[in-house]
């Protein structure tokens, strides 16, 4: 068998395979001999069919099967021996006039190659690493929410200024139907809040989503509107009141502190505020890291130039998945996934050039930390090591979970690499300022 590569450009090639009789005749003859005792041809007893009739009836199909096996195996070995770094899988070129009786059978496969490119992680940039602080306004608001949350609910007949109102926001045309609890202070406009004053259970108040809250992103929380739809959304929604409650605020005492944070960990209002600040800024740091990673990703995609075998990948996308895509669908899918593919290649290059590797100990350590954080959220602040490691072992026995967690470990290691190499400017902001910077508002 003769196999050769024909370069089209830097990222597209064709593999040409020429198969001759010697490559498959032995296996075809073996299959014919195996078929003879089982062959059935009218006029002959089973097992007594002459060999030439067996070859005539089954030979073509057997030959095609055996040639394809030879081609598949040779193609796989050739890709390995040439150390080809492929995008997608080889695609056979369709030949409507293929002649299976020819002395030489020629098969052609299109391949798309991973491009060669230079990656400069230290390129000049305007990326910002945000340090997000919890200011007094946020901390005092959280104290007030704690007092209200752990206070005693008092049912009310009508809505007053400090009522908590449970009900459902609905707009059938927009697919909005979400039950939530609101306080009138969440509304941006006092006139909107005033519409609720004096209303009773069962009453319906209609409000417009445009400017409903101080931050349009709150539509995501209270109405369950997707992020892509919140900006500029201006539709009427009906709020049907289902319950009205006032609250007797919880006293800020040791019993409440112990209930929230465990015995003796918080002993005063000052301790409570310090704990709120610590926990909030820990969460903010995670969000700031995610933004930094997204900003670095965007910068590297825009500033790392290389060609992709786009036409090949669009063809390949039509062949993968449970449902075959049309050419038009494949074009749309490629456009949707191209930037992700580009960053995947950049990510791989960064890991290779920086010798980043993921060990089992890395994965186990990351999983242990994640499990402890999750347990703490549910009040288990001091689990035993045996409890934690038992959960870790169960999680790591699931291959889907291992893949998901491995991706998170890679992202964490790359984030540290990008912090070091990209050298972003540091800026301290409040959470409100961070949200504005994140969403361009």
Secondary structure, 3 states (H helix, E strand, C coil): CEEEEEEEECCEEEEEEEEEHHHCHHHHHHHHHHHHCCCCCCCCCCCCCCHHHHHHHHHHHHHHHHHHHHHHHHHHHHHHHCCCCEEEEEEECCCCCCCCCCCEEEEEEEEEECCCCCCCCCCCCCCEEEEEECCHHHHHHHHHHHHHHCCEEEECCCCCCCCEEEEEEEEHHHCEEEEEEEEHHHECCHHHHHCCCCCCCCCEEEEECCCCECCCCHHHHHCCCCHHHHCCCCCEEEEEEEEEEEEECCCCCHHHHHHHHCCCCCCCHHHHHHHHHHHHHHHHHHHHHHHHHHHHHHHHHHHCCCCCCHHHHHHHHCCCCCCCCCHHHHHHHHHHHHHHHHHHHHHHHHHHHCCCCCCHHHHHHHHHHHHHHHHHHCCCCCCCHHHHHHHHHHHHCCHHHHHHHHHHHHHHHHHHHHHHHHCCEEEEEEHHHHHHHHHCC
